[in-house]
């Protein structure tokens, strides 16, 4: 088939036209590869476009240098990737490769001009397609058929692909959550291969696992996929607690639908105690902010809840005002998502944290001179201000001070 969609046509910027001309002049083949092809066939505009070519890195360097094209980021060169910058746009172009040696984490590669051999080393059929710049689809493993049928399958034998890089177990889950229509439409042989190779994830770096896990947590069928991680013995190798609270996880994933939670907000519902957050951090090296959010939610998810009566948001507002930390507001919003409080979340997002209107300078002008007295008076006024729902202005508070 030939693709000529508006999304495909939109890729042909002045930069891409210039790149295509250079490759054509030298008779090197150039095609769009991997995820961008999948997105284009799904009618989506790809965020990143990677290219594959029969030209070697040395041939590309010589070609671009002769044409006066700037090359950037040479870190990918040993893996066969050259990044060229034309018309304010970067183009990442990789030579076709065969994996010669793999250890479950990294691969030693050899360059080839065989498009099928390169497709064979890719993880999933939906990620193994190429698209010519004329719109012609090159699909060696029925990826397009799988995409139309919303099926996620490994290229060739699942166990072989997984053993080349054990992270592909999580990539399978990630793309399942992105593409599959039904929650439980896996090939039994694929699940068996995953279970037999789950232990291989122990050797994968925490940072790489966390990148994939975050995407799984924000995708579709998340409660089904996390349950599978426990059933297939994956959880223990990626930092999840052995006794994860799957009932709470199911409840919270329903609460947060359409609320755009942070991945950590979703994941925290698996945790029973703060040590679960600490253990996750030890395995995955999550950011300080992510760790603190997890600890915050574990600590406050039960006790900090809406008030009965006309001001249900008040306990959350009081907590923000008492804490005086810059990011408490954002954590409270995540707590409201966790609790499924959609209406209160909208109110909180529109609420501006008020500034306490009285300063020590105001009190000195009223004749309060001792630092200790000023501190005590400010605290008393802050308490009064809080009781008023943060509505009292400076004059009202200062007149209140005269009565105290």
One Martini backbone bead per residue (centre of mass of N, CA, C, O) as a GRO file, in nm:
protein
  404
    1UNK     BB    1   0.102   0.032   0.011
    2UNK     BB    2   0.000   0.383   0.001
    3UNK     BB    3   0.080   0.682   0.165
    4UNK     BB    4  -0.127   1.015   0.168
    5UNK     BB    5  -0.153   1.173   0.416
    6UNK     BB    6  -0.151   1.466   0.586
    7UNK     BB    7   0.061   1.373   0.796
    8UNK     BB    8   0.271   1.289   0.587
    9UNK     BB    9   0.295   1.556   0.424
   10UNK     BB   10   0.385   1.732   0.679
   11UNK     BB   11   0.691   1.623   0.685
   12UNK     BB   12   0.765   1.808   0.421
   13UNK     BB   13   1.005   1.984   0.476
   14UNK     BB   14   1.277   2.151   0.384
   15UNK     BB   15   1.464   1.958   0.536
   16UNK     BB   16   1.366   1.683   0.418
   17UNK     BB   17   1.411   1.752   0.123
   18UNK     BB   18   1.718   1.787   0.149
   19UNK     BB   19   1.784   1.506   0.253
   20UNK     BB   20   1.660   1.344   0.018
   21UNK     BB   21   1.846   1.458  -0.203
   22UNK     BB   22   2.115   1.354  -0.093
   23UNK     BB   23   2.043   1.047  -0.101
   24UNK     BB   24   1.966   1.032  -0.400
   25UNK     BB   25   2.238   1.116  -0.525
   26UNK     BB   26   2.383   0.852  -0.371
   27UNK     BB   27   2.186   0.599  -0.361
   28UNK     BB   28   2.043   0.609  -0.085
   29UNK     BB   29   1.838   0.471   0.133
   30UNK     BB   30   1.524   0.620   0.268
   31UNK     BB   31   1.339   0.573   0.579
   32UNK     BB   32   1.084   0.539   0.775
   33UNK     BB   33   1.072   0.442   1.129
   34UNK     BB   34   0.871   0.275   1.333
   35UNK     BB   35   0.668   0.469   1.528
   36UNK     BB   36   0.593   0.667   1.298
   37UNK     BB   37   0.448   0.460   1.124
   38UNK     BB   38   0.235   0.378   1.325
   39UNK     BB   39   0.109   0.660   1.357
   40UNK     BB   40   0.039   0.715   1.059
   41UNK     BB   41  -0.149   0.457   1.029
   42UNK     BB   42  -0.337   0.588   1.274
   43UNK     BB   43  -0.363   0.911   1.206
   44UNK     BB   44  -0.103   1.032   1.329
   45UNK     BB   45   0.120   1.260   1.467
   46UNK     BB   46   0.438   1.243   1.507
   47UNK     BB   47   0.677   1.341   1.738
   48UNK     BB   48   0.884   1.135   1.619
   49UNK     BB   49   1.139   1.098   1.357
   50UNK     BB   50   1.275   0.813   1.219
   51UNK     BB   51   1.559   0.694   1.036
   52UNK     BB   52   1.656   0.478   0.763
   53UNK     BB   53   1.963   0.322   0.617
   54UNK     BB   54   2.219   0.204   0.391
   55UNK     BB   55   2.404   0.395   0.506
   56UNK     BB   56   2.677   0.467   0.658
   57UNK     BB   57   2.814   0.670   0.882
   58UNK     BB   58   3.054   0.752   0.701
   59UNK     BB   59   2.882   0.826   0.451
   60UNK     BB   60   2.713   1.041   0.588
   61UNK     BB   61   2.937   1.228   0.683
   62UNK     BB   62   3.054   1.288   0.407
   63UNK     BB   63   2.795   1.399   0.277
   64UNK     BB   64   2.732   1.628   0.483
   65UNK     BB   65   3.005   1.773   0.484
   66UNK     BB   66   3.011   1.841   0.177
   67UNK     BB   67   2.725   2.007   0.217
   68UNK     BB   68   2.745   2.173   0.499
   69UNK     BB   69   2.635   1.996   0.731
   70UNK     BB   70   2.532   1.978   1.048
   71UNK     BB   71   2.661   1.794   1.324
   72UNK     BB   72   2.517   1.614   1.603
   73UNK     BB   73   2.550   1.413   1.844
   74UNK     BB   74   2.794   1.155   1.847
   75UNK     BB   75   2.693   0.918   2.042
   76UNK     BB   76   2.535   0.734   1.813
   77UNK     BB   77   2.754   0.629   1.610
   78UNK     BB   78   2.823   0.334   1.718
   79UNK     BB   79   2.504   0.259   1.648
   80UNK     BB   80   2.447   0.429   1.360
   81UNK     BB   81   2.395   0.739   1.443
   82UNK     BB   82   2.289   1.036   1.273
   83UNK     BB   83   2.285   1.397   1.330
   84UNK     BB   84   2.111   1.636   1.144
   85UNK     BB   85   2.110   1.996   1.056
   86UNK     BB   86   1.817   2.143   0.899
   87UNK     BB   87   1.626   2.402   0.907
   88UNK     BB   88   1.594   2.383   1.227
   89UNK     BB   89   1.637   2.055   1.203
   90UNK     BB   90   1.634   1.730   1.321
   91UNK     BB   91   1.809   1.424   1.196
   92UNK     BB   92   1.761   1.082   1.263
   93UNK     BB   93   2.002   0.845   1.135
   94UNK     BB   94   2.000   0.487   1.070
   95UNK     BB   95   2.164   0.213   1.025
   96UNK     BB   96   2.134  -0.083   0.932
   97UNK     BB   97   2.085  -0.378   1.152
   98UNK     BB   98   2.261  -0.632   1.340
   99UNK     BB   99   2.257  -0.856   1.593
  100UNK     BB  100   2.530  -1.023   1.731
  101UNK     BB  101   2.528  -0.933   2.045
  102UNK     BB  102   2.348  -1.033   2.345
  103UNK     BB  103   2.255  -0.959   2.719
  104UNK     BB  104   1.958  -0.813   2.780
  105UNK     BB  105   2.061  -0.492   2.731
  106UNK     BB  106   2.276  -0.515   2.499
  107UNK     BB  107   2.418  -0.445   2.167
  108UNK     BB  108   2.596  -0.578   1.905
  109UNK     BB  109   2.663  -0.434   1.589
  110UNK     BB  110   2.578  -0.469   1.237
  111UNK     BB  111   2.589  -0.373   0.925
  112UNK     BB  112   2.331  -0.323   0.668
  113UNK     BB  113   2.104  -0.365   0.359
  114UNK     BB  114   1.875  -0.531   0.514
  115UNK     BB  115   1.555  -0.467   0.597
  116UNK     BB  116   1.459  -0.735   0.728
  117UNK     BB  117   1.685  -0.766   0.938
  118UNK     BB  118   1.610  -0.511   1.093
  119UNK     BB  119   1.314  -0.585   1.157
  120UNK     BB  120   1.387  -0.852   1.321
  121UNK     BB  121   1.523  -0.677   1.575
  122UNK     BB  122   1.260  -0.589   1.659
  123UNK     BB  123   1.008  -0.612   1.887
  124UNK     BB  124   0.739  -0.522   1.732
  125UNK     BB  125   0.538  -0.531   1.465
  126UNK     BB  126   0.437  -0.222   1.491
  127UNK     BB  127   0.772  -0.140   1.494
  128UNK     BB  128   0.878  -0.287   1.193
  129UNK     BB  129   0.826  -0.056   0.999
  130UNK     BB  130   0.833   0.103   0.672
  131UNK     BB  131   0.865   0.431   0.499
  132UNK     BB  132   0.861   0.573   0.222
  133UNK     BB  133   0.881   0.890   0.064
  134UNK     BB  134   0.633   0.774  -0.130
  135UNK     BB  135   0.447   0.583   0.084
  136UNK     BB  136   0.572   0.310   0.102
  137UNK     BB  137   0.514  -0.003   0.244
  138UNK     BB  138   0.724  -0.195   0.480
  139UNK     BB  139   0.610  -0.536   0.570
  140UNK     BB  140   0.741  -0.835   0.719
  141UNK     BB  141   0.526  -0.885   1.002
  142UNK     BB  142   0.226  -0.779   0.999
  143UNK     BB  143   0.183  -0.493   1.140
  144UNK     BB  144  -0.070  -0.371   1.004
  145UNK     BB  145  -0.266  -0.592   1.083
  146UNK     BB  146  -0.224  -0.562   1.390
  147UNK     BB  147  -0.308  -0.266   1.407
  148UNK     BB  148  -0.600  -0.306   1.298
  149UNK     BB  149  -0.647  -0.544   1.532
  150UNK     BB  150  -0.507  -0.465   1.802
  151UNK     BB  151  -0.220  -0.619   1.809
  152UNK     BB  152   0.032  -0.762   2.027
  153UNK     BB  153   0.352  -0.855   1.887
  154UNK     BB  154   0.617  -1.026   1.838
  155UNK     BB  155   0.895  -1.073   1.667
  156UNK     BB  156   0.856  -1.371   1.632
  157UNK     BB  157   1.003  -1.488   1.907
  158UNK     BB  158   0.948  -1.387   2.218
  159UNK     BB  159   1.196  -1.501   2.375
  160UNK     BB  160   1.414  -1.382   2.189
  161UNK     BB  161   1.343  -1.084   2.215
  162UNK     BB  162   1.366  -1.067   2.525
  163UNK     BB  163   1.670  -1.173   2.551
  164UNK     BB  164   1.789  -0.915   2.413
  165UNK     BB  165   1.563  -0.737   2.595
  166UNK     BB  166   1.391  -0.725   2.891
  167UNK     BB  167   1.233  -0.453   2.852
  168UNK     BB  168   1.019  -0.571   2.646
  169UNK     BB  169   0.808  -0.645   2.849
  170UNK     BB  170   0.721  -0.345   2.908
  171UNK     BB  171   0.667  -0.268   2.613
  172UNK     BB  172   0.435  -0.454   2.574
  173UNK     BB  173   0.251  -0.319   2.786
  174UNK     BB  174   0.255  -0.035   2.675
  175UNK     BB  175   0.131  -0.107   2.389
  176UNK     BB  176  -0.119  -0.239   2.491
  177UNK     BB  177  -0.229   0.027   2.635
  178UNK     BB  178  -0.236   0.183   2.350
  179UNK     BB  179  -0.385  -0.037   2.135
  180UNK     BB  180  -0.560  -0.221   2.275
  181UNK     BB  181  -0.902  -0.291   2.330
  182UNK     BB  182  -0.867  -0.526   2.519
  183UNK     BB  183  -0.757  -0.642   2.830
  184UNK     BB  184  -0.765  -0.981   2.733
  185UNK     BB  185  -0.558  -1.023   2.433
  186UNK     BB  186  -0.353  -1.260   2.465
  187UNK     BB  187  -0.102  -1.466   2.398
  188UNK     BB  188  -0.015  -1.736   2.575
  189UNK     BB  189   0.285  -1.756   2.471
  190UNK     BB  190   0.365  -1.471   2.562
  191UNK     BB  191   0.312  -1.500   2.867
  192UNK     BB  192   0.506  -1.735   2.904
  193UNK     BB  193   0.764  -1.587   2.812
  194UNK     BB  194   0.751  -1.372   3.031
  195UNK     BB  195   0.761  -1.553   3.280
  196UNK     BB  196   1.036  -1.701   3.207
  197UNK     BB  197   1.185  -1.386   3.185
  198UNK     BB  198   1.143  -1.191   3.432
  199UNK     BB  199   1.424  -1.202   3.581
  200UNK     BB  200   1.578  -1.017   3.371
  201UNK     BB  201   1.489  -0.739   3.504
  202UNK     BB  202   1.709  -0.729   3.731
  203UNK     BB  203   1.936  -0.617   3.505
  204UNK     BB  204   1.778  -0.356   3.484
  205UNK     BB  205   1.760  -0.040   3.497
  206UNK     BB  206   1.567   0.174   3.674
  207UNK     BB  207   1.538   0.403   3.469
  208UNK     BB  208   1.421   0.230   3.235
  209UNK     BB  209   1.177   0.119   3.386
  210UNK     BB  210   1.039   0.392   3.464
  211UNK     BB  211   0.975   0.491   3.184
  212UNK     BB  212   0.773   0.258   3.120
  213UNK     BB  213   0.590   0.256   3.373
  214UNK     BB  214   0.469   0.539   3.339
  215UNK     BB  215   0.321   0.471   3.071
  216UNK     BB  216   0.145   0.245   3.180
  217UNK     BB  217  -0.005   0.417   3.407
  218UNK     BB  218  -0.131   0.614   3.157
  219UNK     BB  219  -0.281   0.391   3.031
  220UNK     BB  220  -0.452   0.140   2.934
  221UNK     BB  221  -0.536  -0.128   3.130
  222UNK     BB  222  -0.379  -0.097   3.409
  223UNK     BB  223  -0.503  -0.305   3.609
  224UNK     BB  224  -0.450  -0.551   3.433
  225UNK     BB  225  -0.137  -0.516   3.397
  226UNK     BB  226  -0.060  -0.521   3.699
  227UNK     BB  227  -0.173  -0.797   3.760
  228UNK     BB  228   0.014  -0.942   3.560
  229UNK     BB  229   0.279  -0.873   3.705
  230UNK     BB  230   0.206  -1.065   3.938
  231UNK     BB  231   0.135  -1.332   3.787
  232UNK     BB  232   0.437  -1.316   3.624
  233UNK     BB  233   0.668  -1.219   3.832
  234UNK     BB  234   0.759  -0.900   3.802
  235UNK     BB  235   0.734  -0.704   4.046
  236UNK     BB  236   0.997  -0.785   4.215
  237UNK     BB  237   1.199  -0.660   3.973
  238UNK     BB  238   1.055  -0.338   3.985
  239UNK     BB  239   0.978  -0.244   4.303
  240UNK     BB  240   0.733  -0.389   4.388
  241UNK     BB  241   0.525  -0.497   4.608
  242UNK     BB  242   0.436  -0.814   4.702
  243UNK     BB  243   0.165  -0.680   4.867
  244UNK     BB  244  -0.008  -0.536   4.680
  245UNK     BB  245  -0.293  -0.315   4.655
  246UNK     BB  246  -0.523  -0.408   4.424
  247UNK     BB  247  -0.790  -0.286   4.528
  248UNK     BB  248  -0.693   0.007   4.547
  249UNK     BB  249  -0.600   0.029   4.257
  250UNK     BB  250  -0.877  -0.010   4.127
  251UNK     BB  251  -1.017   0.230   4.265
  252UNK     BB  252  -0.820   0.459   4.170
  253UNK     BB  253  -0.835   0.414   3.858
  254UNK     BB  254  -1.130   0.511   3.857
  255UNK     BB  255  -1.100   0.796   3.984
  256UNK     BB  256  -0.868   0.908   3.757
  257UNK     BB  257  -1.029   0.931   3.527
  258UNK     BB  258  -0.960   1.223   3.344
  259UNK     BB  259  -0.729   1.369   3.563
  260UNK     BB  260  -0.427   1.366   3.508
  261UNK     BB  261  -0.214   1.200   3.652
  262UNK     BB  262   0.047   1.102   3.810
  263UNK     BB  263   0.216   0.816   3.819
  264UNK     BB  264   0.257   0.816   4.134
  265UNK     BB  265  -0.042   0.829   4.208
  266UNK     BB  266  -0.115   0.554   4.099
  267UNK     BB  267   0.107   0.374   4.239
  268UNK     BB  268   0.046   0.434   4.547
  269UNK     BB  269  -0.207   0.239   4.568
  270UNK     BB  270  -0.014  -0.018   4.622
  271UNK     BB  271   0.066   0.109   4.887
  272UNK     BB  272   0.082   0.066   5.248
  273UNK     BB  273   0.372   0.190   5.303
  274UNK     BB  274   0.653   0.391   5.307
  275UNK     BB  275   0.859   0.162   5.234
  276UNK     BB  276   0.754   0.121   4.944
  277UNK     BB  277   0.876   0.387   4.841
  278UNK     BB  278   1.171   0.337   4.918
  279UNK     BB  279   1.208   0.073   4.750
  280UNK     BB  280   1.148   0.197   4.478
  281UNK     BB  281   1.382   0.400   4.483
  282UNK     BB  282   1.613   0.192   4.502
  283UNK     BB  283   1.542   0.061   4.219
  284UNK     BB  284   1.453   0.336   4.023
  285UNK     BB  285   1.542   0.629   4.080
  286UNK     BB  286   1.364   0.843   4.162
  287UNK     BB  287   1.258   1.136   4.219
  288UNK     BB  288   1.222   1.347   4.476
  289UNK     BB  289   0.932   1.436   4.406
  290UNK     BB  290   0.813   1.151   4.372
  291UNK     BB  291   0.875   1.049   4.653
  292UNK     BB  292   0.724   1.274   4.813
  293UNK     BB  293   0.448   1.214   4.694
  294UNK     BB  294   0.421   0.925   4.796
  295UNK     BB  295   0.450   0.993   5.099
  296UNK     BB  296   0.213   1.191   5.114
  297UNK     BB  297  -0.015   0.993   5.028
  298UNK     BB  298   0.024   0.777   5.243
  299UNK     BB  299  -0.021   0.977   5.487
  300UNK     BB  300  -0.306   1.150   5.373
  301UNK     BB  301  -0.542   0.975   5.233
  302UNK     BB  302  -0.721   0.934   5.504
  303UNK     BB  303  -0.717   1.211   5.685
  304UNK     BB  304  -0.738   1.397   5.422
  305UNK     BB  305  -1.055   1.534   5.395
  306UNK     BB  306  -1.351   1.633   5.343
  307UNK     BB  307  -1.591   1.844   5.440
  308UNK     BB  308  -1.865   1.903   5.599
  309UNK     BB  309  -2.060   2.118   5.432
  310UNK     BB  310  -1.995   2.432   5.274
  311UNK     BB  311  -1.655   2.359   5.308
  312UNK     BB  312  -1.492   2.100   5.172
  313UNK     BB  313  -1.197   2.241   5.106
  314UNK     BB  314  -1.076   2.348   5.376
  315UNK     BB  315  -0.862   2.132   5.472
  316UNK     BB  316  -0.675   2.181   5.227
  317UNK     BB  317  -0.626   2.482   5.264
  318UNK     BB  318  -0.511   2.467   5.549
  319UNK     BB  319  -0.270   2.292   5.477
  320UNK     BB  320  -0.135   2.492   5.288
  321UNK     BB  321  -0.111   2.731   5.490
  322UNK     BB  322   0.057   2.569   5.710
  323UNK     BB  323   0.304   2.476   5.532
  324UNK     BB  324   0.443   2.686   5.315
  325UNK     BB  325   0.494   2.521   5.063
  326UNK     BB  326   0.527   2.539   4.727
  327UNK     BB  327   0.415   2.219   4.646
  328UNK     BB  328   0.144   2.156   4.800
  329UNK     BB  329  -0.072   2.217   4.593
  330UNK     BB  330   0.004   1.987   4.395
  331UNK     BB  331  -0.036   1.752   4.602
  332UNK     BB  332  -0.333   1.804   4.659
  333UNK     BB  333  -0.430   1.752   4.371
  334UNK     BB  334  -0.339   1.452   4.374
  335UNK     BB  335  -0.516   1.369   4.613
  336UNK     BB  336  -0.790   1.435   4.475
  337UNK     BB  337  -0.753   1.230   4.253
  338UNK     BB  338  -0.722   0.979   4.428
  339UNK     BB  339  -1.019   1.041   4.562
  340UNK     BB  340  -1.217   1.151   4.324
  341UNK     BB  341  -1.233   1.487   4.346
  342UNK     BB  342  -1.331   1.663   4.089
  343UNK     BB  343  -1.468   1.926   4.193
  344UNK     BB  344  -1.246   2.007   4.398
  345UNK     BB  345  -1.020   2.023   4.194
  346UNK     BB  346  -1.132   2.260   4.033
  347UNK     BB  347  -1.136   2.456   4.269
  348UNK     BB  348  -0.835   2.437   4.342
  349UNK     BB  349  -0.729   2.536   4.059
  350UNK     BB  350  -0.880   2.829   4.111
  351UNK     BB  351  -0.723   2.873   4.363
  352UNK     BB  352  -0.575   3.134   4.543
  353UNK     BB  353  -0.321   3.191   4.735
  354UNK     BB  354  -0.323   3.377   5.003
  355UNK     BB  355  -0.213   3.671   5.155
  356UNK     BB  356  -0.092   3.785   5.431
  357UNK     BB  357  -0.173   4.125   5.524
  358UNK     BB  358   0.032   4.113   5.768
  359UNK     BB  359   0.303   4.279   5.930
  360UNK     BB  360   0.550   4.377   6.138
  361UNK     BB  361   0.538   4.672   6.049
  362UNK     BB  362   0.241   4.721   6.133
  363UNK     BB  363   0.295   4.668   6.441
  364UNK     BB  364   0.505   4.886   6.490
  365UNK     BB  365   0.308   5.122   6.421
  366UNK     BB  366   0.133   5.024   6.688
  367UNK     BB  367   0.380   4.965   6.918
  368UNK     BB  368   0.512   4.694   6.856
  369UNK     BB  369   0.853   4.597   6.946
  370UNK     BB  370   0.880   4.313   7.020
  371UNK     BB  371   0.962   4.026   6.867
  372UNK     BB  372   0.792   3.831   7.039
  373UNK     BB  373   0.525   3.988   7.016
  374UNK     BB  374   0.501   3.988   6.713
  375UNK     BB  375   0.490   3.681   6.673
  376UNK     BB  376   0.235   3.633   6.848
  377UNK     BB  377   0.046   3.830   6.697
  378UNK     BB  378   0.064   3.701   6.416
  379UNK     BB  379  -0.052   3.427   6.503
  380UNK     BB  380  -0.325   3.529   6.598
  381UNK     BB  381  -0.407   3.659   6.327
  382UNK     BB  382  -0.385   3.402   6.160
  383UNK     BB  383  -0.612   3.253   6.311
  384UNK     BB  384  -0.836   3.454   6.240
  385UNK     BB  385  -0.804   3.436   5.933
  386UNK     BB  386  -0.870   3.138   5.916
  387UNK     BB  387  -1.159   3.152   6.041
  388UNK     BB  388  -1.249   3.347   5.787
  389UNK     BB  389  -1.129   3.213   5.522
  390UNK     BB  390  -0.923   3.444   5.428
  391UNK     BB  391  -1.095   3.740   5.429
  392UNK     BB  392  -0.951   3.922   5.601
  393UNK     BB  393  -0.823   4.225   5.634
  394UNK     BB  394  -0.608   4.442   5.762
  395UNK     BB  395  -0.805   4.619   5.925
  396UNK     BB  396  -0.959   4.391   6.066
  397UNK     BB  397  -0.710   4.267   6.206
  398UNK     BB  398  -0.609   4.521   6.361
  399UNK     BB  399  -0.876   4.559   6.519
  400UNK     BB  400  -0.856   4.282   6.650
  401UNK     BB  401  -0.593   4.336   6.815
  402UNK     BB  402  -0.722   4.540   7.017
  403UNK     BB  403  -0.907   4.305   7.147
  404UNK     BB  404  -0.672   4.091   7.237
   0.00000   0.00000   0.00000
